[in-house]
Amino acid sequence: MTEELMSQEKFEELTSELGELRTTRRKEIAEQLEYARGLGDLSENAEYQEAREMQAAIEDRIGKLEHILKNAKIVKEGKKSGTVAMGSSVTVQPVAAKGSEDKRTYIIVGAEETDMFAGKISYHSPLGSALLNKKKGDEFSFHTPRGTQRFKILKVE
């Protein structure tokens, strides 16, 4: 049981989703199952099979959310220590690309908040874990399937 770091906003969002699944979605699926049972032979009843699959998917998601929320640790953002931590916005540049404009900015978040298109990377990811506890000006490397990558931290907010 490892704790999962996340923001208060994400914790509340997942709690809300869990409540919705436990009440509204479970009830909807139960009604669909009841309707499908009324259609007759269950072995050849596509509506029944589909409702059973949806029920299994919802129960799986409920179990996952319960586990995540039980092990969640809320991390307060706003620490401005100059060191990369959860919630930090970090601008990096590949070391081999000095002088180029190939700069990237990432926000370090929990696994459930990851969104590469928005520049949000998990602290569990190779890059995210390599960034933790670094400061502006630090150079670091990490391993990827494409080989070792080297970056320099340009800014930490």
HELIX and SHEET records of a PDB file:
HELIX    1   1 GLN A    8  GLU A   20  1                                  13    
HELIX    2   2 LEU A   21  ARG A   25  3                                   5    
HELIX    3   3 ARG A   26  ARG A   37  1                                  12    
HELIX    4   4 LEU A   42  GLU A   44  5                                   3    
HELIX    5   5 ALA A   46  LYS A   70  1                                  25    
HELIX    6   6 VAL A   95  ALA A   97  5                                   3    
HELIX    7   7 ALA A  111  GLU A  113  5                                   3    
HELIX    8   8 MET A  116  ALA A  118  5                                   3    
HELIX    9   9 PRO A  126  LEU A  131  1                                   6    
SHEET    1   A 2 GLU A   4  MET A   6  0                                        
SHEET    2   A 2 ALA A  72  ILE A  74  1                                        
SHEET    1   B 5 LYS A 120  SER A 122  0                                        
SHEET    2   B 5 ARG A 104  VAL A 109  1                                        
SHEET    3   B 5 SER A  89  PRO A  94 -1                                        
SHEET    4   B 5 GLY A 147  VAL A 156 -1                                        
SHEET    5   B 5 GLU A 139  THR A 144 -1                                        
END                                                                             
